[in-house]
Amino acid sequence: MTTSSELKLKQTGNLPSQISRRTSLSSAILVWFLPITHCARSLSIGTVNMAAFTWRLYVRSVMRPCSFCFAVSKTYSITSVSATTKRFEEFDRKLKKRFSIRQKYIFDEQIAKIVVKKLGCVKGQIFVEANPGTGVLTRALINAGVQKVVMLEPEKKFHSELSKLQRELEFGADQLQLVPCDFNKIDGNGPSCDLPNPCRPPLIGSRDLFTQIQTVDWQSDELTARFVGIETNDTLAYKVLMSNCMRIIHRDSIFRFGRSELAFFYPQKRAQRILAKPGDRFYNRLSVLLALFCDVKELHREPCSSFYPVLPGNKEDMVLISLVPKKDAELPVLPHNLPYAAHLVRLFMAKRAQPIVNALEAANPGSHYLLDQMGLPYSVCAANLTSEQFGRLLKLFFQQEGRSDFYYNRR
């Protein structure tokens, strides 16, 4: 007597092992292929518990294969780019790299012309472009009459396009210089002015970068070079920005050879911190230091969708900000006291909503009378002090008697 299962096997003519193989194969194809086809239609996903979701797909693909397609189209929507890239890993590694890439590029010629126009007079000047990509902004700078463009591009996939652009120019060897390095890794091993070839790409030393760029005196009206590029919204970019701020204070690294402008596109949140004024909730240590040592100016705003790659859900603007070091900073202290001055600003802004007299007393007991000399009440907070007031307060701090050797050196 044949059972119902044996009767089904006779009707289909398949062995149990063949059925299990076909079921597992179809399940694998559905699990991996359908989400990818759905991703091509829609790139907007809500938060999904991936463990529960994967188990649900497995159960439905094995128990009810017919309803699997409907379950995917109904429940699967992409929110997490990281979760999506995991499924793309076995199919298209280039697509995974594109989704996880952090650097942005300018591929629109009209945007490149707007950027060049916002930079002001560029004729006869030297530019150092970070991550030029295919060279759209580079071409616009050359057409505007710049003297030279040094292209810092660590990605080898763009080198052929940049070399092609160099060959198209009449004086390409003199006007364009391709350097396979990363702007964020300049002097990654420390200042290298006295060391012969200490870095390997993508690292580069400032001395090697400025071999063909003439040094300009700090008090001159001319700039040594103008750096231009696009910064990203990650921790490394913030550290590089803070590092460049400290290099301006010490006149080290790329600022050892003179004053250089930093004209970069920053994400809106970081731009708010750079441009923040006293009393603003974004007012922070970086805002104070940049206001003390640089001329900070907002040049242009552009939607994030104008840059490549365009990631879903990113609706913030990118803000073009110019940072030009001042000839004479608003911090009249001796050069060997500058590191301690930057440390004091950090101490003051650590609890910026509290009275600054607490930080003064912590740095050097008995320093509360400095606020009396400035005509400020003891209840004043660091968040309400301007950069000029910070400069005067630091000057009085280092000139007072009974100073603590922990924060500065004696003259």
N, C-alpha and C positions, 0 to 999 in steps of 0.2 A: 504494500500500500504506500503510495507516494504522498509525501507531505506537501503542504502549500508552497514551502520554500523550494522543494525539489521540482515541483511543477513549474514554478517560475523560471528555474534554471533551464529546464527543458525547452520552454517556450522561447527564451532569449538566446539559448545556445552559448552562454558565457559561463566560465568558471568563476567561483567566488573570488579567487585571486585577481582575475581580470576585472571584475566589478570593482573591487577595492582599489585597484590601480587607477581605473578610470575615474572613480569618485575622488580619489586624492588628487589626481592630475587636474580634474576640472575645478576642484576646490582651490588648488594653488593658483590656477589661471584667474579664477574669479577674484580671489583675495588680493592678488597683486595687480591685475590688469584693470579692473573696474575703477578702483580709486584713482588710477592715473588718468583714465579717460575722463573721469569726473573732474579732476584737477584742471584739465584743459578748458573745461567750460566755466568753472568758477574757482576763484582764488580768494575766497573769503570764508574763513572757518571760525566757528565758535569753539570755546574750550571743550575738549573731549577727554574723558578718562580713557586713555588708550588701552589700558589693560582690559577693562570691562568691554570696550568696543571690539577689541581683537577676539575675545572669547565669544562675543555675540556673533561675529562674522563666522567664526569657526563652527559654532553649533548650527547656524542657519545653512551654511554651505553643505554640511554633512547630512543634517536631518531633513532640511527642506530646501534643496537646491533651487527649486523654481521660484521661491519667494526671496532668494538672496539678492537678485538684481534690484527688486523693489526696496528691500531693506537698505541697501547701499545708497540708492538715489534719495531715500527719505531721510536717513540719519547722518550720512557722511557729508560734512562740510568742513573745508579746510580753515583752521584758525591758526594752528601752530605751524610755522614754516619749518621749524626743526623736526616736527613729527612727519611732515610731508617729505622732507629731504631724505629721511631714513628709508622711505619706500622707494624713492628714486635712485637710491645708491646702486642697486643691482642693474638698473636699466640705463641710466644716463648720468655719468659722473660729472660731466660738464655742466649739466643742468643743476646738479647739487651744488657745484662750486658757485654757480651764478646766484643761487638763492642764499648761500652763506657768505657771499662776498660783502665786504664792509666798505670798500672804496667806491666812490662815485666819480663819474666822468661826464664831461660836456661833449655831446655829440651833435648839438644843434648850432649851426653857424650863426643864426640870428642872436642867440644867447651869448655866443662868444663875442660878437660885435658890441653887444650891450655892455659886457664886462669890460672890454677894452675902453669903451667910452667912459665908463664910471671910474676907471683908474686914473683919468685925467691925462696930463701930458706924458706920453710914453716915448716920444721920438728921441732917439739917441741914447736911451737908457738900457741897462743890462737887467734882464729878467731871469729868475731861476724858477722854473715851473715844476711843481710837484705833481707826479702822476698825470702826465699829459694825455695818456690813453692813445687815441688815434691822431692826436695833433691838431684838433679843430681850433682850440684856443691858441695854440702855437702859431698856426697859419694867420690867424687874425692879428696877433701881435707883430708878426713879420710885415704884414700888409700895412700896419700902422706906423712902421718906420723905426722899430726898436733897433738898437745896435747889435744885441746878441741875446739869444735865449738858450739857457742851459736846461736841458730836459732831464729830470730825475725820474726815471721809470724803472721800477724793479720787476715788472711783469714782462717776461720775454716775448709773450704773444703779441705785444705792441711794437716790438723793436723793428720789425720789417716795415711797418707803416711809417714809423718815424724816420727810418733810414731812407725810405722812398721820398719822403718830404724833403729830406736834406739834399738828395740828388736833384730834385726839381728846381731848387734855388740856384741862382747864378753864383752866389758866393756862399754856398751851403756850408762849407767847412768852417767859414769864419762867422757865420750868423747863427748856426745851430751846433750844439754840442750835446750828444747823447751820453748820459752817465747812468749805467745800470745800478742804481742804488735807491734807497728809500729815504725820503725826507725825515721821517720819524726816527731814523737811526743814524743821523749825522752825529759824529763824535759819540757813538754808542759805547765805546771803550774809554771815554774821557777825552779831554782836549788833546789833539794830536799834532800841534804845531811844531813840536821838536822831535817827533818820531818819524822815521822813514817808512812809509807804506805800512802802517800798523793795522789796517782794516781790510777785510775782504767783503765783496758785495754780498748782501745789499747794504752792509755798513760802509760808511765813508767818513774820512776825516775832513774837518773844515779846511785844513791846510791844502789837502788835495783838491777840494772843491774850488778854492779861490786861487789856484795856480795861474789862471789866465785872467783874473779879475784884479784890477789895480786897487791898492789900499787907499782909502780916503780918510782924512783927518776927521775926528769926531765932531769938532766944532765947525766943520764945513757945511755949507748949505746943500751940497750934493750928497746923494746916497750911494753907498757902495754897490748895492744891488737891491732889487725888489723881488721878493718871493711871493708867488701866487699859487693858489691851489684850492683844494676842497678838503676840509677836515670831516671826520666821521664822529658819530655819536657813541663813542665807547670810552672805556677807562684809559686806554693807552693814549688816545688823542688829548685827553685832559692833562695827563702827565706830561706830554710833550709841550703843551701850551704853557703849563706852569714852569717846566724846565726852561723854555725860551724866555719866560719872564725873568727868571733868576739869571740867565745868561746876559740879559740886557742890563740888569743891576750890576753884575760883575764885569761887563764888557768882555765876555769870554766867548769861545767857540766862533760862530759865524759873525758875532758882533765884535770880535777882536780886530777885524779889518776895517771897521767903520760902522756908521749907522746904516742898517738895512731895514727896509719896510717889509712887514708881514701882512699881505692882503689875501685873506682866506675866507672861503665860505664856511660858516659855522652853523650847526643846527640851531633852531630857534631857542631851545632851552639854554644852550651854552651861550648864545649871543645875549640873552637876557642877563646872564651873570656877568658878562664882560661889560655891558653897557649900563649896568645898574647904577643908580644914584643914591645918595644918602636918604634913608627913610624907606627905601624900596625893600621888599621882602627878599629880593634876589641879591641884595648888597652883601658882598663877601670879601674875603682876603684878596682874591684875584682882582676884583674891581678896584680895590684900594691901590694895590701895587701897580697895576697898569695905568691908573690915573696919575700916580706919582711919577712914573718914569717914561710914559708914552703919551703921544697924542692919539687918542682913540676916536675913530670916526666911522659911522655907518655909511656905506656907499650905496648898497643896493639890496633888495629882497627879491627872491625868486622862489616859486613853488618847488617843493621837493620832487614833484613829478617831471620837472624839466631836466632832471639829471638821470643818468643811467647807472645801475639798474633801478627800475621803479618797483619798490616793494609794496605789497598790499597793506592798507591801513595806515600808511605814513602820510599824513596830511599837513605836516609842519612845513614852514618856510625855511629856506636856507638864506642866511644873512651874510652879505659880503662886508667884512669889517677890516679897516686899515689900522695897523699898529705901527707907528713911527717913533722910534726912540727920541727922547728930548735931548737937546744939547746940554742943558743944565736941568737936572731933575729938581723937583720940588721937595727934596730931602737933603737939606744942607748939613750933612754929617761927613765925617772923615771917611775915606774909602775903606779903611780896615774895619769900620763899624757897620758897614752896609749889611753884612750877613746877619748881625745881631738885630739890626733894624727890621729886616724882613721877618726874623723870628718874633720880634715884639708885635708886629702887625698880626701875625698869626695868633699870638697869645691874646691880643685885644679882641679879635673877631671870633675867637672860639666860643665865647658867650656874649655875643654882640647885643643881646637884649637886656643884659645886666649893666649896672653902672660900671664905667670903665675904671673908676677909682679902685675897684677890687683887683683888677688885673695889674694896675700900677703898683699897688702895695705888694702883690705877689711877686712881681719882678724885682722890686727894690723897696723895702719898707721905708715909709716916710716920704714917698714921692707924691703924696696927695696934694701938696702945696703947688705942684706944677699946674694943676687946674685953676688955682687962684691966680697965678701969673697970666694965664690965658683968659681969665674972666669967665670961666665955665663953672656951672654948679656941679656938686659932687654926684648928683643924680643923672648926669648926662650919660648916654649910652654910646657905645662904639658905632652902632648902626646909624646914628644921627650925625656923626662927624664927617666933614668933607675931607678930601685929600689934602688940601692946604692945612687944615687943622691937624691932621695926622702928621704932616711934615714938621710943623712947628712943635708939636708935642714931643716928637722923637728928638728934635734938636735940643729942646730943653732937658730931656731925659739924659742925653749923653753929656751935657754941659754941667750937670748938677754935681755938687760935692757929695762925698761919701758914696761913690758909685760902686756897684757890685761888679767884680771882675768876671762873674759868670756870664754877663751879657755883652761885654765889650772889653777892649784892651785899653790900658792907660796910655796916655800920650807921654 
